[in-house]
Amino acid sequence: MARKIANGNYDVKAVVSTEDEIGDLATQLNNMASKIKTFYSELLKEKDSVEQKVKNAIEETEKQKVYLSDRIEEILCEMEKFASGDLSVHLISANDDDIR
């Protein structure tokens, strides 16, 4: 049984047929396997949650990267117009940018 638990099978149960130290050991082994199964399940859920958060952060970072690249390109175009003497240059804020 201990070998099965060590290999990830937390559903095995020791048969408790006596009320002596061996029976107590079997009961505690069953309790331990149950707790390990619960903790392992919680750990997998937390791992999935962290992976999703990382994925979301990467997606948001990529969106920001594209947005900033587009904004820089727009600013450079407007600066070129300004450098050429066009004083009607106007930058439009697309996302609550702090462009003043």
C-alpha atoms as one frame of an Amber mdcrd trajectory, in Angstrom:
protein
   0.000   0.000   0.000   2.737   2.496   0.899   4.356   1.864  -2.472   1.065
   2.603  -4.267   0.675   5.861  -2.352   4.279   6.768  -3.134   3.471   6.202
  -6.826   0.492   8.587  -6.695  -2.424   6.258  -6.044  -4.086   7.994  -3.089
  -7.308   6.000  -3.331  -5.898   2.793  -1.872  -7.109   1.904   1.601  -5.532
  -0.295   4.206  -7.910  -2.795   5.708  -8.297  -2.087   9.392  -9.110  -5.392
  11.007  -7.588  -5.030  14.461  -7.637  -2.466  17.224  -3.982  -2.777  18.122
  -0.932  -0.857  16.936  -1.186  -2.405  13.462  -4.818  -1.349  13.152  -3.923
   2.140  14.376  -1.077   2.292  11.831  -3.462   1.249   9.032  -5.980   3.910
  10.091  -3.307   6.605  10.180  -1.986   5.471   6.788  -5.501   5.832   5.350
  -5.800   9.310   6.895  -2.409  10.304   5.527  -3.310   9.101   2.013  -6.569
  11.054   2.163  -4.788  14.247   3.262  -2.118  13.838   0.601  -4.843  13.443
  -2.029  -6.572  16.621  -0.817  -3.343  18.640  -0.670  -2.254  17.386  -4.084
  -5.612  18.367  -5.588  -5.356  21.845  -4.028  -1.799  22.174  -5.306  -2.894
  21.325  -8.855  -5.708  23.895  -8.654  -3.261  26.550  -7.449  -0.819  25.613
 -10.220  -3.590  26.011 -12.817  -4.555  29.357 -11.310  -0.964  30.636 -11.408
  -0.518  29.427 -14.982  -3.698  31.277 -16.008  -2.521  34.448 -14.268   0.831
  34.231 -16.064  -0.925  33.662 -19.385  -3.184  36.673 -18.779  -0.216  38.837
 -17.793   1.683  37.838 -20.933  -1.342  38.615 -23.120  -1.780  42.002 -21.455
   1.913  42.762 -21.833   1.761  41.902 -25.526  -1.268  44.173 -25.976   0.553
  47.007 -24.228   3.647  46.408 -26.347   1.620  46.680 -29.570  -0.235  49.728
 -28.268   2.983  51.497 -27.276   4.601  50.659 -30.593   1.615  52.086 -32.459
   1.584  55.217 -30.283   5.323  55.794 -30.784   4.875  55.464 -34.540   2.016
  57.967 -34.451   4.015  60.419 -32.323   7.022  60.158 -34.642   4.803  60.849
 -37.677   3.367  63.925 -35.999   6.856  65.089 -34.964   8.027  64.808 -38.570
   5.105  66.999 -39.656   6.006  69.474 -36.938   9.665  69.451 -37.960   8.549
  70.218 -41.527   6.731  73.308 -40.339   3.198  71.967 -39.901   2.062  73.609
 -36.664  -1.373  71.975 -36.750  -0.031  68.750 -35.266  -2.454  67.148 -32.856
  -2.036  63.940 -30.835  -5.193  62.139 -29.846  -5.175  60.161 -26.629  -6.553
  56.697 -27.239  -6.377  55.183 -23.740  -6.284  57.724 -20.918  -2.665  58.386
 -21.844  -0.851  61.050 -19.887   0.177  62.937 -23.000   0.170  66.657 -22.295
